[in-house]
Amino acid sequence: MKQRPDSRRTARFRDARLARILAAVLVTGCALAQDVDLAGAWELQGIPAGGWEASVPTGAPWQPATVPAPRWQSEPSAGLQDGDGVWVRRRFHLAADQAGRGAALEWEMVRWGFEAWVNGVALSAVEGWAPGSLDLPPSTLRPGDNEILLKVRGWKRVPRGSSGEVLFPIGSARFSWGNRDAFVDGPIGLDLHDGARVRAALVDGDPLAGTVSVALRGDFPDGAVQVLRVSDGTGRELGTAQGPAASVLTAACPGLPAWTPETPVLCAVEVVLRAADGRELDRRSTAFGARRLTVDGTLRLDGRPLPLLGSNLVHEWLRQDADQRRRFLVEDARAMNVRGFRTHTMPPPAAVAELCDRTGQWLLAEMPATYNGIPTGLDEAGERQWRAAATAMTLAWCERLHNHPSILAWVPINEPPMDASHGLTAWIYDDLIPAVRRASPGRPVISAWGSTDEVDDMHIYAGWWGGHEGQFREICERQVAARVPGRILANTEYIEDISADRVYRWTGTADWGGKIQLRYAAIGAEQTEDMRRLGYTLILPYWFSNWTRSGNWWRADAPTPMFAALRSAMAPATVAWEPVERNQPAGSTLAAVAVLVNDGATASEFRLTVHLQADDPAWSPEALAAPLLAERVVTVAPGERVRVPLQVPLPSDEQELVLIARAGPVMSQRRVRTLLPTSAPSVRVRVIGAPATAIAALRRLGVQALAGIDPSRHTIDADVVVVWEDAVIDATTQAAAGQLNAWLKAGGRMLLMRQRLWADENPWTAFPRLPDGGFMTFTTEADAASTVWRMGEDAALWRGLRPAHLDGWNGLSGAIVREAMVAPWLPGFPPVLQNANGWIPSGTQAVIVEGEALARDWPADHGDARFVSEGKPRTYSHVRGGYALLCTRQAPPVGGYTARARFTSPAMAGRLQAFEHGRMGSSPFRWRLDGGAWREAGTDLTCRRLVRVSTQANVWFGWSELGDIDLTAGEHEIEIVVDQPGHDAAWLLALDALLITPRHSATVLAQSGGGKPVIVDLAVGAGRLTCAQLLLADRLDDTSPAYDRAAVRLFLNMLGR
């Protein structure tokens, strides 16, 4: 550099600067003018941490770099990860006539904002990372050599508000999994003009009307006119028009070809801007595709229904070259019947949109206003700045991408939180969405996981992240029933990835092998088929890259099972089973309904065949080995669904099978099991709290069922007492509580079948009693699940039941559990609950020592604040919220940091637990009771049942079991010492409370798919009490649609143990 550029300091966002942002981010239409293309060889130099305010370095060497380069800061060799940003420069040559013209610097994306100099002349600083342009002052350019210098912000230098949130939308970078690299991507160049510039030409072609309309964007002198010429892909002129530059000009274009996914024909418009005296000021050429999109309860392309079966992208294009993009977005996508993508958290670059224009793939362009349900946490002023930036950036991208026919819809926002803080809802629906419609009309606007005038969108993860399997279908059916006339139904995000909790939920194991992959694919296929049957218009599972060839190779025709499953489920013409009950009587005939779906443009003839076999064909017609059980030939009109009732004979023995409906290359498959009847045990059963219909159903099962308890008798004349439903216990039965207690303690067996126990004021709480004489009470928490997994080896309980029998149940949408038990007498579970009003003991003997009650000798280095790690190398920054007792880098005195608390307790054989921040981030500590031996709590201690305690930070607390203690009645003292640092040489301890509860000899026999206890045994004297949180009642009634022989077998086993 011969000349030092003006030194500029870019301050944080302020209201005064919003006008600058709005002006800088509004940019061109389909293509940048690029009279001077600046892409190619540049030089770069990293800005070290703390060096943002320094001037251009003069002594350090510059490294060669390529622009555009969406990956430079992620390359380890560049050494740029820990700095404040990047200097990049380029020299370019101009002829004399070029240097004498007006000019503007245009770019598509520069993250995370930049300052620019051309020949040492400072341009305006840009914050944000949308497309934009900056006018160069007159005489900035010169004939011969010129130089452009950019100072690109790194992640550490983005402007932030008081909450730490960035003051403009950043998409996925809000989250730990997101991309935070700084880079220059897409075209960058100089647009030359002669006194006035066409910033953008927005083109809308209507093949049905045979017209092309053009709206120019820019600042035009009085009397300026535009002259436009429309041509087809061969250069043949289709029409011309001339009119005022500031007006929307329409040209009649007879024979205007339509752009469709099947025939992606592109046309061209050339616009010449002329002064009132006829002088040419500027010209711009752009490609476009002519098509008409409308929504009238149906999404239509040129009047024809247009369902979109697609998937999601998360800016994978940043890691792909042109060949990789085409293979990924076109070849792999078409092989899986994916015909479009939602670009989650970031709009597509023009290069991606151009590829989709040429190949007929659709795009839903999502902007980076990514909430994911989490508020920004900004104050009112900060929120106002963030929204102004979000609007400006969104409008810039809409303008930049408007002419791309592959852009099916705008998605300006993703998953806004429900709390509507600082008028959020009003801003979205009164400001943002109307602004998008004005800036780029002619497309639907979608609020991802929300509603607009055109689209009701859902992100349905029920039955996936949690809950029972049928919840997904239940929510879809409710959405269909509540559908607003005129809108289309969409689910633009579902399925997601596999995680450890889902592996256990679906398989009862920690095995990530082939079984979980097939189950994952089966659930994805079933959910997709449900939406196809119900008539959803936009179906986009999340996300595509998990299922393609990127590191996957499962089978020659499909890299993953999900690829094969969705290829079938998303075919334009496909077949889908209506819900099929899993557990069927052996030797019966299964009544099932296959639905033929035709979302193609023409009628389709289906040859439907039905098969039943033991081996999973995994959506491969070549794997069908079983004989054909039924065959139908049905013609289905476009856009129609046809139900085909079928009768399927089942084998007479017990088997685990796959029911398959095939129609050519597509298949729908469901798991079914055949079960023989189970003989009832020879035990006499007293049933209390049950209606007469339930008693009759048990008797039909062969159970010797007697109704109720007679308190006048001196003994209980039964081998087992079953509490069917506590809510209907009558007063006569309640009077027998003492009698039942004595009977149970003397060796009786009792089965508690329902979720609720009795309120404290109910005298029935006198029964049953725990071994120590306390009341046997417990609370419940929501835990919907379709699976129950066995714990330990209890041969009598699980007789005749394989793991497959415990996965998916008849009726109730497959839910076998709605609630799980929470009780102090359960091993490994918390003894109390907590709400906004404090602790709720679930046992009368719980002793609670609040963390705030600990007398501490350490300094309040950071008050009651917690810090989290961020960046490389790790540093700590403050996060508001009082949940840390110790939070310091100051080394402790000799002996460590010490805390003590005194408490009073009854005599108790107890268990000490701590409700604390996850152990991995905390320091190890020692504790002792009443001056006894020290005991260790290391960082490897398991913290169970984690709950998120902060919506502003990713902070999770859970229960750590510190050990068993024996207490005498009276006063005690607990002492805690922290004498070792935790992560990154920091002393961290976040104890919300210490809790002591009685130890009990309960045994968990079964857990829900959510890993929570649902069948528990508890010894009471010589007797045994079994609690079963299972939805069995309807499934035991052979007159109920939910009748289930697996449920019957489990219940009878519980009686006969």
PyMOL commands that set and color helices and strands:
alter all, ss='L'
color gray80, all
select helices_A, chain A and resi 15-25+72-74+76-78+96-99+155-157+171-174+316-319+322-335+350-359+380-401+421-439+471-481+500-507+514-534+544-547+561-569+621-623+692-700+726-728+731-734+737-745+763-766+803-806+812-814+851-853+919-921+983-985+1033-1036+1045-1056
alter helices_A, ss='H'
color red, helices_A
select strands_A, chain A and resi 36-37+40-47+63-67+85-94+102-111+113-118+121-122+126-127+132-135+144-153+183-193+200-206+211-217+225-231+237-244+248-252+267-274+280-288+293-295+299-301+304-305+308-309+311-313+340-343+362-366+407-414+445-448+455-459+488-493+538-539+573-577+583-585+589-598+604-613+630-636+641-649+655-663+666-675+684-688+704-707+720-723+749-752+779-785+788-790+817-822+832-835+838-841+847-850+855-856+866-870+875-879+886-888+897-905+908-917+925-929+935-937+943-948+956-967+970-978+987-989+991-998+1002-1008+1013-1020+1023-1028
alter strands_A, ss='S'
color yellow, strands_A
deselect
rebuild
show_as cartoon
